[in-house]
Amino acid sequence: MIITQTPLRISFAGGGTDFGGYYQNAGGAVISTAIDKYIYVVIKERFDNKIRVGYTRTEMVSDIDEIEHELVRECLRMTGIKSGVEIATMADIPSEGSGLGSSSTVTVGLLLAMYAFQGELVTANTLAEQACQIEIEILGKPIGKQDQYIAAFGNLRRIDFHKDEKVDTRVIALTEEQRLRFGESMMLFYTGITRKADEILSEQKANIVDRDIVLGQLKAQVDEIEACLLENNVYKVGRLLHAGWDLKKQMAGKISNQGIDELYESALDAGATGGKIAGAGGGGFLLLHCPADRQQSVRQALSGLKELPFSLERDGAKVILNARR
C-alpha cells in the first residue's frame, strides 16, 4: 500500500500569467505557497485484475477506458498501470470548487502514488510537467501551470514561466520568524459557494489578448510582493492583494458577485487590509490579510462563514506510507 500527501495552495500574485496564451508571448510569473491542508491518495494491489476507484463515488471497472474519473484514468495511462489496483482519494477541504488548486493537487498526488507503487522514484519537476500534460494537453482544461508546480515542489515560491515552456521555481527565502509572521497575517474563510471553475477560466483564457495590460500589471505585482516579503513589510502585502483583486475582477465576468463583494467589504470594514477569492473566483475560499489585533473583529464580521486555519507548508508532494508485502 502506498499513501501520498500533496499540499493544497494559495496564490498571492500573477494569476493568469501562467496560461500558455500569455506566457508564450510575454513570459509569466506567480507567487504561491503550499499550505498545511492536503489531498491524500491511497493505492494498493488487488487480488483480481479489476480497478476500483473511490472518491465521492465508487467505480469498479475491468478496463482503464471505463473509468469516469478522468484524472485517475489518465494518470494510470501515463504511469503504465493497466489493472489490479484499488485507488482512493481523500481531501481536507470540499471536493471541488475550493479555489485551492485541488484538481492539480489530486493529479500530482496520483502520479506520485502510482510511480511509487511500481517502485519508481520521480522528481518534483517530472510530476509537475506530467500533471500539466494530463490536465492541459490531454484533457484540455482551461487552466494554467502554477498549481501543478506548487503542489509538486511545496514551500513559498516564485515560479517563472518562460516563452520556451521552461519553468523556473525559486523558494522565497524567509527567516522562520518572517514565515510565521506572514502566515499568521493570513486568514481563509469558506464562502459556502461551490462552482465549476472551468466556465470562469474559459472566459479568462478567451480574454487574454484583450486583457494584456491587466495581466502585465498582475505580473508586476510578483516583484512587488516578493520584495515586501523579503523586507518583512507584511502590511503592504495586504494592500497589494487588494489591488490585485481589483485587477483580477477585470479578467472575467463571474470572478466576483454581489454576495462575494459584500463579504469582502465587511472584512475590510472590520480591519482586513486586503484579500481576494482564492483560485478562479466565483466562490470557494476568501483569502484575507489582516493584522493580528483585528482578526477577531474580522471573525465576528464573517461569523456566518467557516474559517479554515492554516500554516505555510514547506514540503511538496511526498509518500507518507510505503508498505510492501
RATANOR-V690388 format. One record per backbone hydrogen bond with DSSP energy under -1.0 kcal/mol. CO is the residue of the C=O (numbers start at 0). NH is the residue of the N-H. If there is no record, write none. Layout:
CO|NH  CO|NH
This chain:
0|322  1|42  2|319  2|320  3|40  4|317  5|38  7|34  9|32  12|30  13|16  15|18  18|21  18|22  19|23  21|24  21|25  22|26  27|160  29|158  30|11  30|12  31|156  32|9  33|312  34|36  36|7  37|91  38|5  39|89  40|3  41|87  42|1  43|85  50|60  51|86  52|58  53|88  56|54  58|52  60|50  62|65  63|66  67|69  68|72  69|73  70|74  71|75  72|76  73|77  74|78  75|79  75|80  83|45  84|51  85|43  86|53  87|41  89|39  97|284  99|8  100|104  101|105  102|106  103|107  104|108  105|109  106|110  107|111  108|112  109|113  110|114  111|115  112|116  114|119  115|118  122|126  123|127  124|128  125|129  126|130  127|131  128|132  129|133  130|134  131|135  132|137  133|138  134|140  140|142  144|148  145|149  146|150  147|151  148|152  149|153  150|316  154|33  155|171  156|31  157|169  158|29  159|167  160|27  161|164  165|161  167|159  169|157  171|173  174|178  175|179  176|180  177|181  178|182  179|183  182|185  184|289  186|287  187|307  188|285  192|283  196|200  197|201  198|202  199|203  200|204  201|205  202|206  204|207  206|210  208|211  210|214  211|215  212|216  213|217  214|218  215|219  216|220  218|221  219|223  220|224  221|225  222|226  223|227  224|228  225|229  226|230  227|232  228|231  231|233  232|236  233|237  234|238  235|239  236|240  237|241  238|242  239|243  240|244  241|245  242|246  243|247  244|248  246|249  247|250  254|281  256|260  257|261  258|262  259|263  260|264  261|265  262|266  263|267  264|268  265|269  266|271  267|270  273|288  275|286  283|190  284|277  285|188  286|275  287|186  288|272  288|273  290|293  293|297  294|298  295|299  296|300  297|301  299|302  301|304  305|189  310|35  312|154  317|4  320|2
